[in-house]
Amino acid sequence: MPIQDSYQCLVVKKVKTDTASTDSASITIPFTGSGYAVRRVTVYNSKLSTTGATANGATASLSVRGSAGGTGTSIVADAALTGLTGSTIVLDRTVAATALSPIVTDPILYIRTGTASGVANSVIDVQIEYSVFP
């Protein structure tokens, strides 16, 4: 029986955190079979898109959803990026438990900024690790 030693991983670079209540990015999850489970969502590299200088993204909030506009399957509930104070900080987000169905079938995940960072041109990178069910 094969053992999975790592999860598939996708990265979205330069997700804007300076605009509130907007879908800042989306990512297509390639899968076949019955669906997938998101294992980890990590945010890092909080910086300015214009200069690359470090930026404090701690006041922004972020969610990951299965549909645009903050709707659909909740992967990561909207919560402040507390602690994400610069480009050298790595922050794992809490992946929401789905009480009724642990299998996600949304082909696209939307990364949504709920509360703006208050820093013009601020961006972060988002990494999503997931495993596919056959």
C-alpha positions in Angstrom: 0.0 0.0 0.0 1.5 3.4 -1.0 2.0 5.9 1.7 1.7 9.6 1.0 4.8 11.4 2.3 3.8 14.9 1.4 0.9 17.0 0.2 0.4 18.7 -3.0 1.1 22.4 -2.7 0.0 25.5 -4.6 1.3 29.1 -4.1 -0.4 32.4 -4.9 2.1 35.3 -4.9 1.4 39.0 -4.3 -2.2 38.7 -2.8 -3.3 42.2 -2.2 -4.2 43.0 1.4 -4.7 46.8 1.1 -8.4 46.6 -0.1 -11.2 45.5 2.1 -14.0 43.1 1.3 -12.6 41.9 -2.0 -11.6 38.6 -3.5 -7.8 39.4 -3.8 -6.9 36.2 -5.6 -8.2 32.8 -6.8 -6.5 29.5 -7.4 -7.6 26.5 -9.4 -7.2 23.2 -7.5 -6.3 20.4 -9.9 -8.0 17.2 -8.7 -9.8 14.2 -10.0 -11.8 11.7 -8.1 -14.2 12.5 -5.3 -12.5 15.7 -4.1 -9.7 16.9 -1.8 -9.0 18.1 1.7 -7.1 21.3 2.5 -4.5 20.4 5.0 -2.8 23.7 5.6 -3.0 27.3 4.5 0.2 29.4 5.2 0.7 33.1 4.7 4.1 34.8 4.5 6.3 37.4 2.8 4.3 40.5 3.9 5.8 43.3 1.8 5.1 46.2 -0.5 4.4 45.3 -4.1 6.0 48.5 -5.3 9.4 48.3 -3.6 9.6 44.9 -2.0 10.2 46.4 1.4 8.8 44.6 4.4 5.2 45.6 5.4 3.1 45.0 8.4 0.1 42.9 7.4 -1.1 42.1 10.9 -4.2 44.3 10.8 -5.5 42.7 7.6 -7.9 39.8 7.7 -8.1 36.9 5.3 -10.4 34.0 4.4 -10.3 31.2 1.9 -13.7 30.3 0.4 -15.0 27.9 -2.3 -17.0 30.6 -4.1 -16.5 34.3 -4.9 -17.8 37.1 -2.7 -17.1 35.4 0.6 -19.6 32.6 -0.1 -19.3 28.9 -0.5 -17.3 26.3 1.4 -15.4 27.9 4.3 -11.8 26.7 4.2 -10.3 29.4 6.4 -12.7 31.7 8.2 -12.1 35.5 8.1 -9.6 36.3 10.8 -6.9 38.9 11.4 -3.4 38.1 10.3 -2.2 38.8 13.8 1.6 38.4 14.0 2.3 38.9 10.3 4.4 41.9 10.9 7.0 41.6 8.1 8.4 39.6 5.2 10.3 37.1 7.4 7.2 35.9 9.3 5.4 32.7 8.4 1.8 32.2 9.7 -0.3 29.1 9.5 -4.1 29.8 9.3 -6.7 27.7 11.0 -8.4 25.4 8.5 -12.1 25.3 9.2 -13.6 22.0 10.1 -16.5 21.0 7.9 -18.9 19.2 10.2 -21.0 17.6 7.5 -18.6 16.9 4.6 -14.8 16.8 5.0 -14.3 16.5 1.2 -14.0 19.7 -0.7 -15.1 19.7 -4.4 -14.8 23.4 -5.3 -12.6 23.6 -8.4 -11.5 27.2 -7.5 -10.6 28.6 -4.1 -10.9 32.4 -3.5 -8.6 34.2 -1.2 -10.5 37.1 0.3 -9.3 40.2 2.2 -11.9 41.1 4.7 -10.3 44.0 6.5 -7.6 46.0 4.7 -4.1 46.2 6.1 -4.0 50.0 6.2 -0.7 49.8 4.3 -1.0 50.9 0.6 0.4 48.4 -1.9 0.8 45.7 0.7 0.8 42.0 -0.5 1.4 38.6 0.9 2.1 35.1 -0.5 -0.4 32.3 0.3 0.5 28.6 0.2 -2.3 25.9 0.1 -1.4 22.3 0.9 -4.0 19.7 0.0 -4.5 16.0 -0.5 -6.7 14.4 -3.2 -9.2 11.6 -2.6 -9.5 9.0 -5.3 
